[in-house]
Amino acid sequence: MEIRDPVHGSIHILEEEENIIKDDFFQRLRNIKQLGFSEYVFPGATHSRFIHSIGVMSVGERAFNKLFKNKVQNQDLLRLKETFKLACLLHDVGHAPLSHSTESVMPMVSELQIPAQFRAEKDIKKDRQATHEDYTIKSIADSSFAESFAGVESKFGVDRRHIADLIVGKTQDKSYFTVEGINYFPILNQLVSSELDCDRMDYLLRDSYFCGVSYGGYDLDWMIDNLEVCIVDNHAYLGITERAVVTFDDFLLSRYHMFVMVYFHYRSVCLEQLLYKYFKTSPEEYKIPADIEKYIEHDDHYLMKIMRMSKNPYAQAIVKNKIPKKVFESFNEDQHKKLDQIQKYFEAEKIEYIKGSSRGRLSKYYLEEESKEKFPMKVVRKLFDSPTPVFTDITDATDLFSKFSKSHEVNRLHCDLESLSEAQRKHLLSLIQR
């Protein structure tokens, strides 16, 4: 099967992979938009997680072929290649309607009854709310979706459990990922989820293309051509050559600019906040089921139909794309202080408001809990008189990590100005102008 993709061109799908893509679990992604409410701002941003996921698999295959070009016929590596490709393809299969916005109405993770081997010890000891990653693992490891994997299991020896391992980021069976004494789990996991993974390499180009902006552009071909396998203590890690460090900087900046200009656009963020208010004020109208087989019908159309029929004012505001006016936006410390004053005034006057805040960081390496679990990305320096390359951590090669360790924080306040009294409007204006 061949798929024509506007971003990557022709994407070839193996016959054994077709049943997976044609399965209802994966087809559901056709009706889940990649960027949620962003189409309300960028009308072209109607692309789905279906084509994004296929694009991630395409990028993943290119990356794998580059990294293992001299060993591509090794049967064990062919098994790992197919396992890795399917991890790329299925990394988003558990996504809920409207991207991340609906995770707040997911059930407790214990209700999903995910096999114990895929649950962190802390989740077994203490229950928590499920996320789309939990639904992804449940779909792959324990659902009727399993029937679609017969082809890849018989031809390549793929084990679905290890597809899930690459998505989760840990494995209890290192032998599955070990070939000729080298454990390839770290590098494959990095390509599925890390600072330079196939997910980001696809969505930056795809999102910028469909949004009609240029912020997400970077040199994908050069990036892939400069990927390297770095063997340290019989473990393979992802690396890039020195000459690609500048391209990696460009990649990081592209992601940062897309976040500020597209992903954190005030209108889509405000619509998301309205959705949270809808869920909170009408908790019985929409719930995500714990039954993974019933989850198949939950897509953007399913949720939007419920909101169109709802009498909840927040639901109607979303359907009609009506958001409260943005009254103040802060970018620096002095502006943050003024925003706090305005927020306190709203609370004192019992004025309903919406606050959007970008409390994020450019690099996951600066999230302490996650950084402990992630594998270090390397920079490869090849010396002219030595056959052995020198590896250094990426944080030693580029200062963008430290420069953006605390990202440019933006905070916004919205309120319905028409509902304010004349005295309240005047006082609000004086606070802003002060």
C-alpha positions as CSV (number, residue, x, y, z in Angstrom):
1,M,0.0,0.0,0.0
2,E,1.2,3.5,-0.8
3,I,0.1,6.7,0.9
4,R,0.6,10.1,-0.6
5,D,1.6,12.6,2.1
6,P,1.9,16.3,1.4
7,V,4.8,16.5,3.9
8,H,6.9,13.4,3.1
9,G,5.7,12.4,-0.3
10,S,5.1,8.7,-1.0
11,I,5.0,6.5,2.1
12,H,5.1,2.8,1.5
13,I,3.2,0.5,3.9
14,L,4.1,-3.2,4.2
15,E,1.4,-5.7,3.5
16,E,1.7,-7.0,7.0
17,E,1.1,-3.5,8.4
18,E,-2.1,-2.8,6.5
19,N,-4.4,-4.7,8.9
20,I,-3.0,-2.6,11.8
21,I,-3.7,0.7,9.9
22,K,-7.2,-0.6,8.8
23,D,-8.2,-1.6,12.3
24,D,-10.9,0.5,14.0
25,F,-8.5,1.3,16.8
26,F,-6.2,3.1,14.4
27,Q,-8.9,4.4,12.0
28,R,-10.3,6.3,15.0
29,L,-7.4,8.7,14.6
30,R,-8.8,10.0,11.3
31,N,-11.4,11.9,13.3
32,I,-9.0,13.3,15.9
33,K,-7.4,16.6,14.9
34,Q,-3.7,16.9,15.6
35,L,-4.0,20.4,17.0
36,G,-7.3,20.4,18.8
37,F,-8.8,23.9,18.8
38,S,-6.0,25.4,16.7
39,E,-8.2,25.2,13.5
40,Y,-10.4,27.9,15.1
41,V,-7.3,30.2,14.6
42,F,-5.6,28.5,11.6
43,P,-8.4,27.1,9.4
44,G,-6.0,24.8,7.6
45,A,-5.0,23.0,10.7
46,T,-7.5,20.2,10.3
47,H,-4.9,17.5,9.8
48,S,-5.5,14.4,11.9
49,R,-3.4,12.2,14.2
50,F,-4.0,9.5,11.6
51,I,-1.7,11.0,9.0
52,H,0.7,12.3,11.6
53,S,1.2,8.8,13.0
54,I,1.9,7.4,9.6
55,G,4.3,10.3,9.0
56,V,6.1,9.5,12.3
57,M,6.5,5.9,11.1
58,S,8.0,7.1,7.8
59,V,10.5,9.4,9.6
60,G,11.3,6.5,11.9
61,E,12.0,4.1,9.0
62,R,14.3,6.7,7.4
63,A,16.2,7.2,10.7
64,F,16.5,3.4,11.3
65,N,17.8,2.8,7.8
66,K,20.4,5.5,8.2
67,L,21.6,4.3,11.6
68,F,21.8,0.6,10.6
69,K,22.5,0.9,6.9
70,N,25.3,-1.7,7.0
71,K,23.3,-4.2,9.0
72,V,19.9,-3.9,7.4
73,Q,19.6,-7.6,6.5
74,N,20.3,-8.9,10.1
75,Q,17.1,-10.8,11.0
76,D,17.3,-9.7,14.7
77,L,17.6,-6.0,13.6
78,L,14.7,-6.5,11.1
79,R,12.6,-7.6,14.1
80,L,13.7,-4.5,16.0
81,K,13.1,-2.3,13.0
82,E,9.5,-3.5,12.7
83,T,8.9,-3.3,16.5
84,F,10.3,0.3,16.4
85,K,8.2,1.3,13.3
86,L,5.0,0.1,15.0
87,A,5.9,2.0,18.1
88,C,6.2,5.2,16.0
89,L,2.9,4.4,14.2
90,L,1.0,3.7,17.4
91,H,2.5,6.2,19.8
92,D,-0.8,8.3,19.7
93,V,-3.3,5.5,19.2
94,G,-4.8,6.2,22.7
95,H,-5.3,9.9,22.2
96,A,-8.7,11.3,23.3
97,P,-10.9,13.8,21.4
98,L,-9.5,17.3,20.8
99,S,-5.9,16.3,21.6
100,H,-5.0,16.7,25.3
101,S,-8.0,18.7,26.3
102,T,-10.2,15.8,27.4
103,E,-7.8,14.0,29.6
104,S,-9.4,15.7,32.6
105,V,-12.5,13.5,32.2
106,M,-10.6,10.2,31.9
107,P,-11.2,7.6,34.6
108,M,-8.7,6.4,37.2
109,V,-6.0,4.3,35.7
110,S,-6.9,1.3,37.8
111,E,-10.2,1.1,36.0
112,L,-8.4,0.4,32.7
113,Q,-7.0,-2.8,34.1
114,I,-3.7,-2.4,32.3
115,P,-1.5,-5.5,32.7
116,A,0.8,-5.0,35.7
117,Q,4.0,-5.2,33.7
118,F,3.1,-2.0,32.0
119,R,2.3,0.0,35.1
120,A,4.9,1.9,37.1
121,E,5.3,0.7,40.7
122,K,4.1,4.1,42.0
123,D,0.8,3.7,40.0
124,I,0.2,0.3,41.6
125,K,0.7,1.7,45.1
126,K,-1.3,4.8,44.5
127,D,-4.1,5.3,41.9
128,R,-4.2,8.3,39.6
129,Q,-6.2,9.7,36.6
130,A,-5.5,7.9,33.3
131,T,-3.8,9.7,30.4
132,H,-3.8,9.1,26.7
133,E,-0.5,7.1,27.1
134,D,-2.4,4.6,29.4
135,Y,-5.1,4.2,26.7
136,T,-2.3,3.7,24.1
137,I,-0.7,0.9,26.2
138,K,-4.1,-0.7,26.9
139,S,-4.9,-0.7,23.2
140,I,-1.7,-2.4,22.2
141,A,-1.2,-4.8,25.1
142,D,-4.8,-5.8,26.0
143,S,-7.6,-5.3,23.5
144,S,-9.1,-6.8,20.4
145,F,-6.6,-4.7,18.4
146,A,-4.2,-7.7,19.0
147,E,-5.8,-9.6,16.1
148,S,-4.4,-7.1,13.6
149,F,-0.8,-7.9,14.6
150,A,-0.8,-11.5,13.3
151,G,1.1,-10.6,10.1
152,V,4.0,-8.8,11.7
153,E,4.2,-11.3,14.5
154,S,4.5,-14.3,12.1
155,K,6.8,-12.6,9.6
156,F,9.1,-10.5,11.8
157,G,8.7,-12.1,15.2
158,V,7.3,-8.9,16.7
159,D,6.0,-9.0,20.2
160,R,3.3,-6.4,21.0
161,R,4.5,-6.1,24.6
162,H,7.8,-4.7,23.3
163,I,6.1,-2.1,21.1
164,A,4.5,-0.9,24.3
165,D,7.9,-1.0,26.0
166,L,9.3,1.5,23.5
167,I,6.4,3.9,24.1
168,V,6.5,3.5,27.9
169,G,10.3,4.0,27.9
170,K,11.2,0.9,30.0
171,T,11.5,-2.8,29.4
172,Q,11.7,-5.9,31.6
173,D,13.2,-7.9,28.7
174,K,16.4,-6.4,27.6
175,S,17.3,-9.6,25.7
176,Y,14.6,-8.8,23.1
177,F,16.4,-5.5,22.2
178,T,19.9,-7.0,22.4
179,V,21.7,-7.9,19.2
180,E,25.3,-9.2,19.1
181,G,25.8,-8.1,22.7
182,I,24.5,-4.5,22.2
183,N,21.3,-3.4,23.9
184,Y,19.5,-1.2,21.4
185,F,16.5,-0.3,23.6
186,P,17.9,3.2,24.6
187,I,18.4,4.5,21.1
188,L,15.0,3.1,19.8
189,N,13.2,4.6,22.8
190,Q,15.0,7.9,22.2
191,L,13.7,7.9,18.6
192,V,10.2,7.3,19.9
193,S,10.3,9.8,22.7
194,S,13.1,12.2,23.5
195,E,14.3,15.7,22.6
196,L,15.0,14.6,19.1
197,D,12.4,12.0,18.3
198,C,10.5,11.1,15.2
199,D,7.3,12.5,16.7
200,R,8.7,16.0,16.9
201,M,10.5,15.6,13.6
202,D,7.2,15.0,11.9
203,Y,4.8,17.3,13.7
204,L,6.9,20.5,13.5
205,L,7.0,20.2,9.7
206,R,3.4,19.0,9.4
207,D,1.9,21.6,11.8
208,S,3.7,24.5,10.2
209,Y,2.6,23.3,6.7
210,F,-1.1,23.0,7.6
211,C,-1.2,26.1,9.8
212,G,0.3,28.1,6.9
213,V,3.3,29.4,9.0
214,S,7.0,29.1,8.6
215,Y,8.1,28.8,12.2
216,G,8.4,25.0,12.3
217,G,10.8,24.6,9.4
218,Y,14.1,22.9,9.8
219,D,16.4,20.6,7.6
220,L,15.0,17.1,8.2
221,D,17.2,15.5,5.5
222,W,20.4,16.9,7.1
223,M,19.3,15.9,10.6
224,I,18.6,12.3,9.6
225,D,21.8,12.1,7.5
226,N,23.8,13.0,10.7
227,L,22.3,10.6,13.1
228,E,24.8,8.3,14.7
229,V,24.7,5.1,16.9
230,C,26.8,5.7,20.0
231,I,27.9,2.5,21.9
232,V,28.6,3.1,25.6
233,D,29.1,0.1,27.9
234,N,27.3,-2.2,25.4
235,H,24.3,0.2,25.2
236,A,23.4,2.0,22.0
237,Y,22.4,5.7,22.4
238,L,21.3,8.3,19.9
239,G,23.8,10.8,18.7
240,I,24.4,13.4,16.0
241,T,27.6,14.5,14.4
242,E,29.2,17.8,15.3
243,R,28.3,19.3,12.0
244,A,24.5,18.9,12.8
245,V,24.6,20.7,16.1
246,V,23.6,24.0,14.5
247,T,20.7,22.1,12.7
248,F,19.6,20.7,16.1
249,D,19.7,24.3,17.5
250,D,17.4,25.3,14.6
251,F,15.2,22.3,15.4
252,L,14.9,23.5,19.1
253,L,14.2,27.1,18.1
254,S,11.5,25.9,15.6
255,R,9.8,24.0,18.3
256,Y,10.0,27.0,20.6
257,H,8.6,29.4,18.0
258,M,5.8,27.0,17.2
259,F,4.9,26.8,20.8
260,V,4.7,30.6,21.3
261,M,3.1,31.4,18.0
262,V,0.8,28.4,17.3
263,Y,0.4,25.9,20.2
264,F,-0.1,28.7,22.8
265,H,-2.2,31.0,20.7
266,Y,-4.6,32.9,23.0
267,R,-7.8,31.8,21.3
268,S,-7.1,28.0,21.2
269,V,-5.9,28.2,24.8
270,C,-9.0,30.0,25.9
271,L,-11.3,27.6,24.1
272,E,-9.5,24.8,26.0
273,Q,-10.1,26.5,29.3
274,L,-13.8,26.9,28.3
275,L,-13.9,23.1,27.7
276,Y,-12.5,22.5,31.2
277,K,-15.3,24.7,32.6
278,Y,-17.9,22.8,30.6
279,F,-16.6,19.5,32.0
280,K,-16.7,20.9,35.5
281,T,-20.1,22.4,35.3
282,S,-21.8,19.5,33.4
283,P,-19.9,16.5,34.7
284,E,-22.5,14.0,33.6
285,E,-22.7,15.0,29.9
286,Y,-19.4,13.6,28.7
287,K,-17.2,11.0,30.2
288,I,-14.5,8.9,28.7
289,P,-15.1,5.2,29.3
290,A,-12.6,2.8,30.9
291,D,-13.7,0.0,28.5
292,I,-11.1,0.1,25.7
293,E,-13.6,-1.4,23.2
294,K,-16.1,1.4,23.8
295,Y,-13.3,4.0,23.6
296,I,-13.2,3.4,19.8
297,E,-16.2,5.6,19.2
298,H,-14.8,8.6,21.1
299,D,-13.4,11.1,18.6
300,D,-13.8,14.8,17.9
301,H,-17.1,14.4,16.1
302,Y,-18.6,12.4,19.1
303,L,-17.7,15.1,21.6
304,M,-18.7,18.0,19.4
305,K,-22.1,16.5,18.8
306,I,-22.6,16.3,22.6
307,M,-21.6,19.9,23.0
308,R,-23.8,21.1,20.1
309,M,-26.8,19.5,21.9
310,S,-25.8,20.8,25.3
311,K,-27.4,23.9,26.9
312,N,-24.3,24.5,28.9
313,P,-23.1,28.1,28.1
314,Y,-19.5,27.0,28.0
315,A,-20.3,24.3,25.5
316,Q,-22.2,26.7,23.3
317,A,-19.4,29.3,23.5
318,I,-17.0,26.6,22.1
319,V,-19.3,25.5,19.4
320,K,-19.8,29.1,18.3
321,N,-16.1,30.0,18.8
322,K,-16.9,32.8,21.2
323,I,-14.3,33.5,23.8
324,P,-14.2,36.2,26.5
325,K,-12.1,39.3,25.6
326,K,-8.4,39.1,26.3
327,V,-7.9,42.0,28.7
328,F,-4.2,41.6,29.7
329,E,-1.1,39.7,28.7
330,S,2.2,39.5,30.6
331,F,5.7,38.7,29.3
332,N,8.0,39.9,32.1
333,E,8.2,40.2,35.8
334,D,6.8,43.7,36.1
335,Q,3.9,42.7,33.8
336,H,3.3,39.5,35.9
337,K,2.9,41.7,39.0
338,K,0.3,43.8,37.2
339,L,-1.5,40.7,36.0
340,D,-1.6,39.4,39.6
341,Q,-3.2,42.7,40.7
342,I,-5.8,42.4,38.0
343,Q,-6.5,38.8,38.9
344,K,-6.9,39.7,42.6
345,Y,-9.4,42.4,41.6
346,F,-11.4,39.9,39.6
347,E,-11.5,37.6,42.6
348,A,-12.5,40.4,45.0
349,E,-15.3,41.5,42.7
350,K,-16.3,37.9,42.0
351,I,-15.8,38.6,38.3
352,E,-15.5,35.4,36.3
353,Y,-12.3,35.2,34.3
354,I,-10.1,32.8,32.4
355,K,-6.3,32.6,32.9
356,G,-3.9,31.0,30.4
357,S,-0.3,30.3,31.5
358,S,2.6,28.9,29.6
359,R,4.5,27.4,32.5
360,G,6.6,25.1,30.4
361,R,10.2,24.6,29.4
362,L,11.8,24.2,26.0
363,S,13.6,21.0,26.8
364,K,12.5,17.9,28.6
365,Y,16.0,17.6,30.0
366,Y,15.1,20.4,32.4
367,L,12.2,18.5,33.9
368,E,13.9,16.8,36.8
369,E,11.7,13.8,37.2
370,E,11.7,13.0,33.5
371,S,15.4,13.6,32.9
372,K,16.3,10.9,35.4
373,E,14.5,8.4,33.2
374,K,15.6,9.5,29.8
375,F,18.7,8.4,28.0
376,P,21.4,11.0,27.2
377,M,21.7,12.2,23.6
378,K,25.2,12.4,22.4
379,V,27.3,14.5,20.0
380,V,29.8,12.6,18.0
381,R,33.3,14.0,17.2
382,K,35.4,12.0,14.8
383,L,39.1,12.6,15.2
384,F,41.4,12.6,12.2
385,D,44.0,10.2,13.6
386,S,41.7,7.9,15.6
387,P,39.2,5.3,14.5
388,T,37.4,5.7,17.8
389,P,35.0,8.7,17.9
390,V,34.5,10.9,21.1
391,F,31.1,11.2,22.6
392,T,29.8,14.2,24.6
393,D,26.4,14.9,26.0
394,I,24.3,17.3,23.9
395,T,24.0,19.7,26.8
396,D,27.8,20.3,26.5
397,A,27.5,21.1,22.8
398,T,24.7,23.7,22.7
399,D,23.7,26.5,25.0
400,L,20.1,26.6,24.0
401,F,19.3,24.1,26.7
402,S,20.5,26.4,29.4
403,K,19.3,29.5,27.6
404,F,15.7,28.2,27.5
405,S,15.7,26.1,30.6
406,K,13.1,28.5,31.8
407,S,11.0,29.3,28.8
408,H,9.5,32.6,28.0
409,E,6.6,32.6,30.3
410,V,3.4,34.1,29.0
411,N,0.2,34.7,31.1
412,R,-3.1,36.0,29.9
413,L,-6.4,37.0,31.5
414,H,-9.8,37.0,29.8
415,C,-13.2,38.2,31.0
416,D,-16.6,39.1,29.6
417,L,-16.3,42.9,29.5
418,E,-19.9,43.4,28.6
419,S,-20.9,41.8,31.9
420,L,-19.0,44.4,33.9
421,S,-20.5,47.6,35.3
422,E,-19.2,50.9,34.2
423,A,-17.3,51.4,37.4
424,Q,-15.7,48.0,37.1
425,R,-14.6,48.7,33.5
426,K,-13.1,52.0,34.6
427,H,-11.2,50.4,37.5
428,L,-9.9,47.6,35.3
429,L,-8.7,50.1,32.7
430,S,-6.9,52.1,35.4
431,L,-5.2,48.9,36.7
432,I,-4.0,48.1,33.2
433,Q,-2.8,51.7,32.5
434,R,-1.2,52.2,35.9
